[in-house]
Amino acid sequence: MSFSNILINWYSSNKRDLPWRKTKNPYFIWLSEIILQQTQVKQGLPYYEAFVTEFPTVFHLAKASESEVLKLWQGLGYYSRARNLHFTAKYIVNELNGEFPNTYKGLLQLKGVGDYTASAIASICYEEATAVVDGNVYRVLGRYFGIETPINSTNGIKEFKTLAQELIDEKDPATFNQAIMEFGATQCRPKNPDCMFCPFQDSCVAYNKGTIDKLPVKLKKTKVKQRYFNFLVFLSEDKHTILEKREGKGIWQNLYQFPLIETEQHLDYDAFLKLAKAHPILKNKTFELHQYNNVPKVHKLSHQHLNTTFWTVSVESVENGIPFEKITEYPVPILIGKFIEGFEEFKD
């Protein structure tokens, strides 16, 4: 029996019951694929259901404000996905009359849609035989064929895509693509794969050579950058605080945060007080400063670690302040969101 037949047979008996597998509507497939980029199903499923409920069509999503989309996305991370999602929804509605492109090449023209997402939508919705290659697929193919080419190298990307394309069942590309992704997610897992009950056990190179833990090969990541964030949490006598919208192309673009002072290292109270006094909002003002967390909280992103300290700033009043009870209405990074949830002053 061929690789694809074994895989599809396994899938027919082991696939999870997921809502996006019950439709070929490109809007729902696109939405699920964007949410599941760099996100596990168990984390992404509630977000998918929330988006489908709030925005049942691409027209509803296009009409929403970016702030509404970011707020619903809050906590999922990699916020560029949400901004691209909203941008693309508006493009599809305004430029394509609400119709998704129905080919792999056409889908690639959409912002935020790369090879993997275009292949998934094209195969599932339009039965185009174009193979998906994601982390799960790299792992399955790398182990089964014993491929040692790094998956994040130029040669590796080409090699795995070519192999996946050769293996795909051209008569049923939708099922094949979903099957190989599901197999990698639930059977050929990164850690503790279920090799004892694997239908490919006899022919898997990695299993027979004892190299399961070594494949697939990935080049080392770039060095993680350490950054030091100090957030000023303003507390006025009339229960107002300050949130600022992050501009530019850096992390958390268009999300809201407390006024930020970034330093080159963690500062003690006296050293930070001098900086705070020079901040434009606090210059020549009377205030009380308290360090909320004694040890910086480390928030880990893919290429940088944010060593974060929250400082409460008690003042008589603030200009353009936000009432405490309104603060949860703003889209904020998960780091800020967790602080707000746990901070007693902001609770009703």
C-alpha positions, 0 to 999 in steps of 0.5 A: 500500500502506498504512503498516501493510502496508509496515511488516509486510512489512518486519518479516516479512523483517527481524525479529530472532530473539528469545526473547520473540517465540516466545511469547504467555505474558503472564509472558514478555512482561511480563518482557521489556517491563519489562527492555527499558524504558530498556534496549537488546536486546543489554544486556537479553537476557542478563538476560531469559534469566537471569530465565527460567532462575531464575524460570520462572513468575510463581509462582517470581518471587513466592516469591523474596526481594527481595534475590534479585531485585535481585541478578539485576538488578544492573548493569541500572540503574533498580532501581525496575523490579526492585522493581516487578517483584517486587511485581507478581509477588506481587500476581498470585499472591496476588490474581489466582491467578497470572493476568495481566489480559487487557485493556489497562485491567486491565494498567494497574492493575499496579504498574510497568506504564504505557501502553506496557507495557500496550499491548504485553502486551494486543496481543501476548498478547490481540490487543487493538488498542491501539498501543504508543508508545515511543522507537522509535515516536516516532522513526519517526512523528516523522520519517515524518510530519514532526511537530515537537510535542515528544514529552515534552510533554503535547500530544506524548504525546497526538498520537503516541498518537492517530496510532499508534492510527489506524495500527495494523492492527486485524486483527494488532495484535501484529505491527504493534506489534512491527514498528514498534518493530523498525523504529525500533530497527534501521532508523530508528535515532537516529543513522545511520538506514538511509534508503537502503534504507528502504521509506518513503523516497519518502513520509518527510517528514523524509527529503525535507526533510532534517530526519532529525537534527532529529526527533523534537523533545524538550524539554531535560532538567532540569539535572543535579545534581552530588553527591559520594559518599565510600564507606568501605571497611572492611578489618579484620584478620580480613578483614571489611568493612561493607555497609549497606542503603540505605533510603528512596525515593532512588536504589538503594533496598534495595541495599547499599553501603559506609558513605557520607559525602556532601559538597557538594564533593570534599574533599582528604585532610585535610578528609575525615579530619576527617569520617571521625573523626566518623563513628559507626563510627569515633568514638574508634577507631584506623584508617588512611585511604587514598584509593583513587582520586585523582580522583573517579569520575563515575557518570552517572544520568539526572538526577544525576552522582555524583562518587565517591571510595572510601576504604579504612579499615583497622581492627582489627575491625568489628561485624557485619562481612561476610567478604570472600568473602561480599561478592559475594552482596549486591545492590549498585549497578553502581558498587559492583559494579565496585569490588568486582570490581577491588579486590584485597583482595576477590579470592579 
